[in-house]
Amino acid sequence: MIGDAMRTIESVILLRSKVERLNEELAATNAQVRRVVDSVIQINGRLIRLEAFEEVRSGVRPLPRIER
């Protein structure tokens, strides 16, 4: 009976350690995903500006007026 309790406690301690390690890995993965998302947002913004530039260059869109 006491042996079962000790094995249960050891199992709980090992599982807790594994959960903590997985949480650390998940946090690192989330940080990587955030960096990728930020890069995609930056690239998307550049593509939108490039598309607008190409439309102006090709005459599809008039050159925007600069207000002073």
mmCIF file of the N, C-alpha and C atoms, coordinates in Angstrom:
data_MODEL
# 
_entry.id   MODEL 
# 
loop_
_atom_site.group_PDB 
_atom_site.id 
_atom_site.type_symbol 
_atom_site.label_atom_id 
_atom_site.label_alt_id 
_atom_site.label_comp_id 
_atom_site.label_asym_id 
_atom_site.label_entity_id 
_atom_site.label_seq_id 
_atom_site.pdbx_PDB_ins_code 
_atom_site.Cartn_x 
_atom_site.Cartn_y 
_atom_site.Cartn_z 
_atom_site.occupancy 
_atom_site.B_iso_or_equiv 
_atom_site.pdbx_formal_charge 
_atom_site.auth_seq_id 
_atom_site.auth_comp_id 
_atom_site.auth_asym_id 
_atom_site.auth_atom_id 
_atom_site.pdbx_PDB_model_num 
ATOM 1   N N  . MET A 1 1  ? 0.826  -1.195 0.000   1.00 0.00 ? 1  MET A N  1 
ATOM 2   C CA . MET A 1 1  ? 0.000  0.000  0.000   1.00 0.00 ? 1  MET A CA 1 
ATOM 3   C C  . MET A 1 1  ? 0.875  1.266  0.000   1.00 0.00 ? 1  MET A C  1 
ATOM 4   N N  . ILE A 1 2  ? 1.826  1.316  0.919   1.00 0.00 ? 2  ILE A N  1 
ATOM 5   C CA . ILE A 1 2  ? 2.729  2.479  0.968   1.00 0.00 ? 2  ILE A CA 1 
ATOM 6   C C  . ILE A 1 2  ? 3.579  2.521  -0.297  1.00 0.00 ? 2  ILE A C  1 
ATOM 7   N N  . GLY A 1 3  ? 3.959  1.347  -0.793  1.00 0.00 ? 3  GLY A N  1 
ATOM 8   C CA . GLY A 1 3  ? 4.731  1.291  -2.036  1.00 0.00 ? 3  GLY A CA 1 
ATOM 9   C C  . GLY A 1 3  ? 3.950  1.857  -3.210  1.00 0.00 ? 3  GLY A C  1 
ATOM 10  N N  . ASP A 1 4  ? 2.646  1.557  -3.278  1.00 0.00 ? 4  ASP A N  1 
ATOM 11  C CA . ASP A 1 4  ? 1.798  2.113  -4.345  1.00 0.00 ? 4  ASP A CA 1 
ATOM 12  C C  . ASP A 1 4  ? 1.717  3.631  -4.252  1.00 0.00 ? 4  ASP A C  1 
ATOM 13  N N  . ALA A 1 5  ? 1.578  4.118  -3.036  1.00 0.00 ? 5  ALA A N  1 
ATOM 14  C CA . ALA A 1 5  ? 1.503  5.572  -2.832  1.00 0.00 ? 5  ALA A CA 1 
ATOM 15  C C  . ALA A 1 5  ? 2.805  6.237  -3.263  1.00 0.00 ? 5  ALA A C  1 
ATOM 16  N N  . MET A 1 6  ? 3.915  5.622  -2.925  1.00 0.00 ? 6  MET A N  1 
ATOM 17  C CA . MET A 1 6  ? 5.219  6.189  -3.308  1.00 0.00 ? 6  MET A CA 1 
ATOM 18  C C  . MET A 1 6  ? 5.383  6.205  -4.827  1.00 0.00 ? 6  MET A C  1 
ATOM 19  N N  . ARG A 1 7  ? 4.970  5.103  -5.478  1.00 0.00 ? 7  ARG A N  1 
ATOM 20  C CA . ARG A 1 7  ? 5.055  5.057  -6.949  1.00 0.00 ? 7  ARG A CA 1 
ATOM 21  C C  . ARG A 1 7  ? 4.135  6.104  -7.576  1.00 0.00 ? 7  ARG A C  1 
ATOM 22  N N  . THR A 1 8  ? 2.966  6.299  -6.987  1.00 0.00 ? 8  THR A N  1 
ATOM 23  C CA . THR A 1 8  ? 2.037  7.321  -7.495  1.00 0.00 ? 8  THR A CA 1 
ATOM 24  C C  . THR A 1 8  ? 2.660  8.709  -7.354  1.00 0.00 ? 8  THR A C  1 
ATOM 25  N N  . ILE A 1 9  ? 3.259  8.979  -6.203  1.00 0.00 ? 9  ILE A N  1 
ATOM 26  C CA . ILE A 1 9  ? 3.904  10.278 -5.989  1.00 0.00 ? 9  ILE A CA 1 
ATOM 27  C C  . ILE A 1 9  ? 5.048  10.472 -6.982  1.00 0.00 ? 9  ILE A C  1 
ATOM 28  N N  . GLU A 1 10 ? 5.850  9.440  -7.193  1.00 0.00 ? 10 GLU A N  1 
ATOM 29  C CA . GLU A 1 10 ? 6.950  9.536  -8.161  1.00 0.00 ? 10 GLU A CA 1 
ATOM 30  C C  . GLU A 1 10 ? 6.413  9.795  -9.567  1.00 0.00 ? 10 GLU A C  1 
ATOM 31  N N  . SER A 1 11 ? 5.322  9.117  -9.929  1.00 0.00 ? 11 SER A N  1 
ATOM 32  C CA . SER A 1 11 ? 4.718  9.315  -11.247 1.00 0.00 ? 11 SER A CA 1 
ATOM 33  C C  . SER A 1 11 ? 4.217  10.741 -11.410 1.00 0.00 ? 11 SER A C  1 
ATOM 34  N N  . VAL A 1 12 ? 3.592  11.265 -10.360 1.00 0.00 ? 12 VAL A N  1 
ATOM 35  C CA . VAL A 1 12 ? 3.085  12.641 -10.410 1.00 0.00 ? 12 VAL A CA 1 
ATOM 36  C C  . VAL A 1 12 ? 4.240  13.623 -10.565 1.00 0.00 ? 12 VAL A C  1 
ATOM 37  N N  . ILE A 1 13 ? 5.315  13.405 -9.847  1.00 0.00 ? 13 ILE A N  1 
ATOM 38  C CA . ILE A 1 13 ? 6.483  14.295 -9.940  1.00 0.00 ? 13 ILE A CA 1 
ATOM 39  C C  . ILE A 1 13 ? 7.070  14.239 -11.354 1.00 0.00 ? 13 ILE A C  1 
ATOM 40  N N  . LEU A 1 14 ? 7.196  13.039 -11.919 1.00 0.00 ? 14 LEU A N  1 
ATOM 41  C CA . LEU A 1 14 ? 7.727  12.910 -13.280 1.00 0.00 ? 14 LEU A CA 1 
ATOM 42  C C  . LEU A 1 14 ? 6.804  13.581 -14.299 1.00 0.00 ? 14 LEU A C  1 
ATOM 43  N N  . LEU A 1 15 ? 5.502  13.372 -14.133 1.00 0.00 ? 15 LEU A N  1 
ATOM 44  C CA . LEU A 1 15 ? 4.554  14.001 -15.065 1.00 0.00 ? 15 LEU A CA 1 
ATOM 45  C C  . LEU A 1 15 ? 4.599  15.523 -14.966 1.00 0.00 ? 15 LEU A C  1 
ATOM 46  N N  . ARG A 1 16 ? 4.731  16.027 -13.745 1.00 0.00 ? 16 ARG A N  1 
ATOM 47  C CA . ARG A 1 16 ? 4.811  17.480 -13.569 1.00 0.00 ? 16 ARG A CA 1 
ATOM 48  C C  . ARG A 1 16 ? 6.053  18.036 -14.267 1.00 0.00 ? 16 ARG A C  1 
ATOM 49  N N  . SER A 1 17 ? 7.152  17.316 -14.140 1.00 0.00 ? 17 SER A N  1 
ATOM 50  C CA . SER A 1 17 ? 8.391  17.728 -14.795 1.00 0.00 ? 17 SER A CA 1 
ATOM 51  C C  . SER A 1 17 ? 8.221  17.738 -16.317 1.00 0.00 ? 17 SER A C  1 
ATOM 52  N N  . LYS A 1 18 ? 7.560  16.701 -16.833 1.00 0.00 ? 18 LYS A N  1 
ATOM 53  C CA . LYS A 1 18 ? 7.329  16.647 -18.281 1.00 0.00 ? 18 LYS A CA 1 
ATOM 54  C C  . LYS A 1 18 ? 6.434  17.787 -18.741 1.00 0.00 ? 18 LYS A C  1 
ATOM 55  N N  . VAL A 1 19 ? 5.397  18.080 -17.965 1.00 0.00 ? 19 VAL A N  1 
ATOM 56  C CA . VAL A 1 19 ? 4.478  19.173 -18.316 1.00 0.00 ? 19 VAL A CA 1 
ATOM 57  C C  . VAL A 1 19 ? 5.217  20.508 -18.322 1.00 0.00 ? 19 VAL A C  1 
ATOM 58  N N  . GLU A 1 20 ? 6.062  20.735 -17.329 1.00 0.00 ? 20 GLU A N  1 
ATOM 59  C CA . GLU A 1 20 ? 6.837  21.980 -17.278 1.00 0.00 ? 20 GLU A CA 1 
ATOM 60  C C  . GLU A 1 20 ? 7.755  22.100 -18.496 1.00 0.00 ? 20 GLU A C  1 
ATOM 61  N N  . ARG A 1 21 ? 8.401  20.994 -18.873 1.00 0.00 ? 21 ARG A N  1 
ATOM 62  C CA . ARG A 1 21 ? 9.285  21.009 -20.039 1.00 0.00 ? 21 ARG A CA 1 
ATOM 63  C C  . ARG A 1 21 ? 8.488  21.284 -21.311 1.00 0.00 ? 21 ARG A C  1 
ATOM 64  N N  . LEU A 1 22 ? 7.320  20.655 -21.431 1.00 0.00 ? 22 LEU A N  1 
ATOM 65  C CA . LEU A 1 22 ? 6.477  20.887 -22.615 1.00 0.00 ? 22 LEU A CA 1 
ATOM 66  C C  . LEU A 1 22 ? 5.986  22.339 -22.668 1.00 0.00 ? 22 LEU A C  1 
ATOM 67  N N  . ASN A 1 23 ? 5.667  22.910 -21.504 1.00 0.00 ? 23 ASN A N  1 
ATOM 68  C CA . ASN A 1 23 ? 5.254  24.316 -21.470 1.00 0.00 ? 23 ASN A CA 1 
ATOM 69  C C  . ASN A 1 23 ? 6.378  25.238 -21.937 1.00 0.00 ? 23 ASN A C  1 
ATOM 70  N N  . GLU A 1 24 ? 7.613  24.919 -21.554 1.00 0.00 ? 24 GLU A N  1 
ATOM 71  C CA . GLU A 1 24 ? 8.758  25.714 -22.007 1.00 0.00 ? 24 GLU A CA 1 
ATOM 72  C C  . GLU A 1 24 ? 8.933  25.601 -23.519 1.00 0.00 ? 24 GLU A C  1 
ATOM 73  N N  . GLU A 1 25 ? 8.789  24.377 -24.039 1.00 0.00 ? 25 GLU A N  1 
ATOM 74  C CA . GLU A 1 25 ? 8.899  24.180 -25.488 1.00 0.00 ? 25 GLU A CA 1 
ATOM 75  C C  . GLU A 1 25 ? 7.782  24.914 -26.221 1.00 0.00 ? 25 GLU A C  1 
ATOM 76  N N  . LEU A 1 26 ? 6.578  24.876 -25.660 1.00 0.00 ? 26 LEU A N  1 
ATOM 77  C CA . LEU A 1 26 ? 5.449  25.572 -26.277 1.00 0.00 ? 26 LEU A CA 1 
ATOM 78  C C  . LEU A 1 26 ? 5.669  27.081 -26.288 1.00 0.00 ? 26 LEU A C  1 
ATOM 79  N N  . ALA A 1 27 ? 6.214  27.614 -25.208 1.00 0.00 ? 27 ALA A N  1 
ATOM 80  C CA . ALA A 1 27 ? 6.498  29.047 -25.145 1.00 0.00 ? 27 ALA A CA 1 
ATOM 81  C C  . ALA A 1 27 ? 7.524  29.429 -26.217 1.00 0.00 ? 27 ALA A C  1 
ATOM 82  N N  . ALA A 1 28 ? 8.541  28.592 -26.394 1.00 0.00 ? 28 ALA A N  1 
ATOM 83  C CA . ALA A 1 28 ? 9.553  28.873 -27.419 1.00 0.00 ? 28 ALA A CA 1 
ATOM 84  C C  . ALA A 1 28 ? 8.935  28.800 -28.815 1.00 0.00 ? 28 ALA A C  1 
ATOM 85  N N  . THR A 1 29 ? 8.080  27.810 -29.031 1.00 0.00 ? 29 THR A N  1 
ATOM 86  C CA . THR A 1 29 ? 7.415  27.679 -30.334 1.00 0.00 ? 29 THR A CA 1 
ATOM 87  C C  . THR A 1 29 ? 6.510  28.881 -30.587 1.00 0.00 ? 29 THR A C  1 
ATOM 88  N N  . ASN A 1 30 ? 5.784  29.316 -29.575 1.00 0.00 ? 30 ASN A N  1 
ATOM 89  C CA . ASN A 1 30 ? 4.910  30.484 -29.726 1.00 0.00 ? 30 ASN A CA 1 
ATOM 90  C C  . ASN A 1 30 ? 5.717  31.726 -30.088 1.00 0.00 ? 30 ASN A C  1 
ATOM 91  N N  . ALA A 1 31 ? 6.887  31.873 -29.484 1.00 0.00 ? 31 ALA A N  1 
ATOM 92  C CA . ALA A 1 31 ? 7.740  33.023 -29.806 1.00 0.00 ? 31 ALA A CA 1 
ATOM 93  C C  . ALA A 1 31 ? 8.193  32.952 -31.267 1.00 0.00 ? 31 ALA A C  1 
ATOM 94  N N  . GLN A 1 32 ? 8.532  31.755 -31.741 1.00 0.00 ? 32 GLN A N  1 
ATOM 95  C CA . GLN A 1 32 ? 8.935  31.596 -33.141 1.00 0.00 ? 32 GLN A CA 1 
ATOM 96  C C  . GLN A 1 32 ? 7.767  31.922 -34.065 1.00 0.00 ? 32 GLN A C  1 
ATOM 97  N N  . VAL A 1 33 ? 6.580  31.450 -33.720 1.00 0.00 ? 33 VAL A N  1 
ATOM 98  C CA . VAL A 1 33 ? 5.394  31.722 -34.547 1.00 0.00 ? 33 VAL A CA 1 
ATOM 99  C C  . VAL A 1 33 ? 5.124  33.221 -34.596 1.00 0.00 ? 33 VAL A C  1 
ATOM 100 N N  . ARG A 1 34 ? 5.252  33.901 -33.457 1.00 0.00 ? 34 ARG A N  1 
ATOM 101 C CA . ARG A 1 34 ? 5.042  35.356 -33.447 1.00 0.00 ? 34 ARG A CA 1 
ATOM 102 C C  . ARG A 1 34 ? 6.029  36.060 -34.367 1.00 0.00 ? 34 ARG A C  1 
ATOM 103 N N  . ARG A 1 35 ? 7.290  35.616 -34.377 1.00 0.00 ? 35 ARG A N  1 
ATOM 104 C CA . ARG A 1 35 ? 8.289  36.236 -35.269 1.00 0.00 ? 35 ARG A CA 1 
ATOM 105 C C  . ARG A 1 35 ? 7.925  35.997 -36.730 1.00 0.00 ? 35 ARG A C  1 
ATOM 106 N N  . VAL A 1 36 ? 7.466  34.788 -37.054 1.00 0.00 ? 36 VAL A N  1 
ATOM 107 C CA . VAL A 1 36 ? 7.077  34.481 -38.431 1.00 0.00 ? 36 VAL A CA 1 
ATOM 108 C C  . VAL A 1 36 ? 5.873  35.334 -38.836 1.00 0.00 ? 36 VAL A C  1 
ATOM 109 N N  . VAL A 1 37 ? 4.888  35.438 -37.959 1.00 0.00 ? 37 VAL A N  1 
ATOM 110 C CA . VAL A 1 37 ? 3.693  36.245 -38.260 1.00 0.00 ? 37 VAL A CA 1 
ATOM 111 C C  . VAL A 1 37 ? 4.091  37.701 -38.477 1.00 0.00 ? 37 VAL A C  1 
ATOM 112 N N  . ASP A 1 38 ? 4.959  38.237 -37.626 1.00 0.00 ? 38 ASP A N  1 
ATOM 113 C CA . ASP A 1 38 ? 5.422  39.618 -37.803 1.00 0.00 ? 38 ASP A CA 1 
ATOM 114 C C  . ASP A 1 38 ? 6.112  39.796 -39.152 1.00 0.00 ? 38 ASP A C  1 
ATOM 115 N N  . SER A 1 39 ? 6.923  38.823 -39.552 1.00 0.00 ? 39 SER A N  1 
ATOM 116 C CA . SER A 1 39 ? 7.604  38.895 -40.849 1.00 0.00 ? 39 SER A CA 1 
ATOM 117 C C  . SER A 1 39 ? 6.592  38.862 -41.995 1.00 0.00 ? 39 SER A C  1 
ATOM 118 N N  . VAL A 1 40 ? 5.596  38.003 -41.880 1.00 0.00 ? 40 VAL A N  1 
ATOM 119 C CA . VAL A 1 40 ? 4.572  37.916 -42.932 1.00 0.00 ? 40 VAL A CA 1 
ATOM 120 C C  . VAL A 1 40 ? 3.807  39.226 -43.034 1.00 0.00 ? 40 VAL A C  1 
ATOM 121 N N  . ILE A 1 41 ? 3.499  39.842 -41.904 1.00 0.00 ? 41 ILE A N  1 
ATOM 122 C CA . ILE A 1 41 ? 2.797  41.127 -41.920 1.00 0.00 ? 41 ILE A CA 1 
ATOM 123 C C  . ILE A 1 41 ? 3.652  42.191 -42.612 1.00 0.00 ? 41 ILE A C  1 
ATOM 124 N N  . GLN A 1 42 ? 4.948  42.213 -42.306 1.00 0.00 ? 42 GLN A N  1 
ATOM 125 C CA . GLN A 1 42 ? 5.843  43.184 -42.943 1.00 0.00 ? 42 GLN A CA 1 
ATOM 126 C C  . GLN A 1 42 ? 5.913  42.940 -44.450 1.00 0.00 ? 42 GLN A C  1 
ATOM 127 N N  . ILE A 1 43 ? 6.054  41.685 -44.844 1.00 0.00 ? 43 ILE A N  1 
ATOM 128 C CA . ILE A 1 43 ? 6.134  41.354 -46.270 1.00 0.00 ? 43 ILE A CA 1 
ATOM 129 C C  . ILE A 1 43 ? 4.833  41.729 -46.968 1.00 0.00 ? 43 ILE A C  1 
ATOM 130 N N  . ASN A 1 44 ? 3.702  41.451 -46.336 1.00 0.00 ? 44 ASN A N  1 
ATOM 131 C CA . ASN A 1 44 ? 2.405  41.790 -46.916 1.00 0.00 ? 44 ASN A CA 1 
ATOM 132 C C  . ASN A 1 44 ? 2.294  43.301 -47.133 1.00 0.00 ? 44 ASN A C  1 
ATOM 133 N N  . GLY A 1 45 ? 2.746  44.080 -46.148 1.00 0.00 ? 45 GLY A N  1 
ATOM 134 C CA . GLY A 1 45 ? 2.714  45.536 -46.295 1.00 0.00 ? 45 GLY A CA 1 
ATOM 135 C C  . GLY A 1 45 ? 3.576  45.996 -47.462 1.00 0.00 ? 45 GLY A C  1 
ATOM 136 N N  . ARG A 1 46 ? 4.743  45.381 -47.620 1.00 0.00 ? 46 ARG A N  1 
ATOM 137 C CA . ARG A 1 46 ? 5.621  45.736 -48.741 1.00 0.00 ? 46 ARG A CA 1 
ATOM 138 C C  . ARG A 1 46 ? 4.979  45.375 -50.075 1.00 0.00 ? 46 ARG A C  1 
ATOM 139 N N  . LEU A 1 47 ? 4.323  44.210 -50.124 1.00 0.00 ? 47 LEU A N  1 
ATOM 140 C CA . LEU A 1 47 ? 3.663  43.784 -51.368 1.00 0.00 ? 47 LEU A CA 1 
ATOM 141 C C  . LEU A 1 47 ? 2.518  44.725 -51.734 1.00 0.00 ? 47 LEU A C  1 
ATOM 142 N N  . ILE A 1 48 ? 1.769  45.168 -50.731 1.00 0.00 ? 48 ILE A N  1 
ATOM 143 C CA . ILE A 1 48 ? 0.672  46.106 -50.990 1.00 0.00 ? 48 ILE A CA 1 
ATOM 144 C C  . ILE A 1 48 ? 1.233  47.412 -51.548 1.00 0.00 ? 48 ILE A C  1 
ATOM 145 N N  . ARG A 1 49 ? 2.322  47.903 -50.950 1.00 0.00 ? 49 ARG A N  1 
ATOM 146 C CA . ARG A 1 49 ? 2.918  49.149 -51.461 1.00 0.00 ? 49 ARG A CA 1 
ATOM 147 C C  . ARG A 1 49 ? 3.480  48.961 -52.866 1.00 0.00 ? 49 ARG A C  1 
ATOM 148 N N  . LEU A 1 50 ? 4.106  47.806 -53.108 1.00 0.00 ? 50 LEU A N  1 
ATOM 149 C CA . LEU A 1 50 ? 4.649  47.516 -54.434 1.00 0.00 ? 50 LEU A CA 1 
ATOM 150 C C  . LEU A 1 50 ? 3.520  47.431 -55.465 1.00 0.00 ? 50 LEU A C  1 
ATOM 151 N N  . GLU A 1 51 ? 2.421  46.790 -55.094 1.00 0.00 ? 51 GLU A N  1 
ATOM 152 C CA . GLU A 1 51 ? 1.279  46.683 -56.007 1.00 0.00 ? 51 GLU A CA 1 
ATOM 153 C C  . GLU A 1 51 ? 0.728  48.072 -56.337 1.00 0.00 ? 51 GLU A C  1 
ATOM 154 N N  . ALA A 1 52 ? 0.621  48.934 -55.337 1.00 0.00 ? 52 ALA A N  1 
ATOM 155 C CA . ALA A 1 52 ? 0.137  50.296 -55.580 1.00 0.00 ? 52 ALA A CA 1 
ATOM 156 C C  . ALA A 1 52 ? 1.104  51.048 -56.487 1.00 0.00 ? 52 ALA A C  1 
ATOM 157 N N  . PHE A 1 53 ? 2.410  50.884 -56.253 1.00 0.00 ? 53 PHE A N  1 
ATOM 158 C CA . PHE A 1 53 ? 3.411  51.529 -57.091 1.00 0.00 ? 53 PHE A CA 1 
ATOM 159 C C  . PHE A 1 53 ? 3.284  51.057 -58.539 1.00 0.00 ? 53 PHE A C  1 
ATOM 160 N N  . GLU A 1 54 ? 3.116  49.742 -58.723 1.00 0.00 ? 54 GLU A N  1 
ATOM 161 C CA . GLU A 1 54 ? 2.978  49.199 -60.076 1.00 0.00 ? 54 GLU A CA 1 
ATOM 162 C C  . GLU A 1 54 ? 1.716  49.726 -60.755 1.00 0.00 ? 54 GLU A C  1 
ATOM 163 N N  . GLU A 1 55 ? 0.636  49.878 -59.998 1.00 0.00 ? 55 GLU A N  1 
ATOM 164 C CA . GLU A 1 55 ? -0.598 50.420 -60.580 1.00 0.00 ? 55 GLU A CA 1 
ATOM 165 C C  . GLU A 1 55 ? -0.410 51.867 -61.020 1.00 0.00 ? 55 GLU A C  1 
ATOM 166 N N  . VAL A 1 56 ? 0.307  52.650 -60.211 1.00 0.00 ? 56 VAL A N  1 
ATOM 167 C CA . VAL A 1 56 ? 0.586  54.042 -60.590 1.00 0.00 ? 56 VAL A CA 1 
ATOM 168 C C  . VAL A 1 56 ? 1.503  54.071 -61.807 1.00 0.00 ? 56 VAL A C  1 
ATOM 169 N N  . ARG A 1 57 ? 2.544  53.232 -61.782 1.00 0.00 ? 57 ARG A N  1 
ATOM 170 C CA . ARG A 1 57 ? 3.509  53.202 -62.880 1.00 0.00 ? 57 ARG A CA 1 
ATOM 171 C C  . ARG A 1 57 ? 2.859  52.799 -64.196 1.00 0.00 ? 57 ARG A C  1 
ATOM 172 N N  . SER A 1 58 ? 1.922  51.865 -64.124 1.00 0.00 ? 58 SER A N  1 
ATOM 173 C CA . SER A 1 58 ? 1.285  51.398 -65.358 1.00 0.00 ? 58 SER A CA 1 
ATOM 174 C C  . SER A 1 58 ? 0.108  52.270 -65.781 1.00 0.00 ? 58 SER A C  1 
ATOM 175 N N  . GLY A 1 59 ? -0.249 53.251 -64.956 1.00 0.00 ? 59 GLY A N  1 
ATOM 176 C CA . GLY A 1 59 ? -1.330 54.149 -65.322 1.00 0.00 ? 59 GLY A CA 1 
ATOM 177 C C  . GLY A 1 59 ? -2.708 53.678 -64.872 1.00 0.00 ? 59 GLY A C  1 
ATOM 178 N N  . VAL A 1 60 ? -2.780 52.570 -64.186 1.00 0.00 ? 60 VAL A N  1 
ATOM 179 C CA . VAL A 1 60 ? -4.076 52.067 -63.714 1.00 0.00 ? 60 VAL A CA 1 
ATOM 180 C C  . VAL A 1 60 ? -4.615 52.947 -62.602 1.00 0.00 ? 60 VAL A C  1 
ATOM 181 N N  . ARG A 1 61 ? -3.734 53.455 -61.787 1.00 0.00 ? 61 ARG A N  1 
ATOM 182 C CA . ARG A 1 61 ? -4.130 54.307 -60.666 1.00 0.00 ? 61 ARG A CA 1 
ATOM 183 C C  . ARG A 1 61 ? -3.399 55.637 -60.797 1.00 0.00 ? 61 ARG A C  1 
ATOM 184 N N  . PRO A 1 62 ? -4.114 56.741 -60.566 1.00 0.00 ? 62 PRO A N  1 
ATOM 185 C CA . PRO A 1 62 ? -3.423 58.036 -60.657 1.00 0.00 ? 62 PRO A CA 1 
ATOM 186 C C  . PRO A 1 62 ? -2.455 58.221 -59.483 1.00 0.00 ? 62 PRO A C  1 
ATOM 187 N N  . LEU A 1 63 ? -1.446 59.045 -59.709 1.00 0.00 ? 63 LEU A N  1 
ATOM 188 C CA . LEU A 1 63 ? -0.474 59.349 -58.668 1.00 0.00 ? 63 LEU A CA 1 
ATOM 189 C C  . LEU A 1 63 ? -1.180 60.062 -57.531 1.00 0.00 ? 63 LEU A C  1 
ATOM 190 N N  . PRO A 1 64 ? -1.012 59.601 -56.299 1.00 0.00 ? 64 PRO A N  1 
ATOM 191 C CA . PRO A 1 64 ? -1.683 60.266 -55.181 1.00 0.00 ? 64 PRO A CA 1 
ATOM 192 C C  . PRO A 1 64 ? -1.179 61.693 -55.007 1.00 0.00 ? 64 PRO A C  1 
ATOM 193 N N  . ARG A 1 65 ? -2.101 62.568 -54.657 1.00 0.00 ? 65 ARG A N  1 
ATOM 194 C CA . ARG A 1 65 ? -1.742 63.962 -54.438 1.00 0.00 ? 65 ARG A CA 1 
ATOM 195 C C  . ARG A 1 65 ? -1.244 64.131 -53.013 1.00 0.00 ? 65 ARG A C  1 
ATOM 196 N N  . ILE A 1 66 ? -0.192 64.909 -52.852 1.00 0.00 ? 66 ILE A N  1 
ATOM 197 C CA . ILE A 1 66 ? 0.359  65.169 -51.533 1.00 0.00 ? 66 ILE A CA 1 
ATOM 198 C C  . ILE A 1 66 ? -0.209 66.500 -51.038 1.00 0.00 ? 66 ILE A C  1 
ATOM 199 N N  . GLU A 1 67 ? -0.925 66.441 -49.926 1.00 0.00 ? 67 GLU A N  1 
ATOM 200 C CA . GLU A 1 67 ? -1.506 67.654 -49.334 1.00 0.00 ? 67 GLU A CA 1 
ATOM 201 C C  . GLU A 1 67 ? -0.464 68.323 -48.462 1.00 0.00 ? 67 GLU A C  1 
ATOM 202 N N  . ARG A 1 68 ? -0.393 69.639 -48.536 1.00 0.00 ? 68 ARG A N  1 
ATOM 203 C CA . ARG A 1 68 ? 0.568  70.370 -47.705 1.00 0.00 ? 68 ARG A CA 1 
ATOM 204 C C  . ARG A 1 68 ? -0.137 71.267 -46.734 1.00 0.00 ? 68 ARG A C  1 
# 
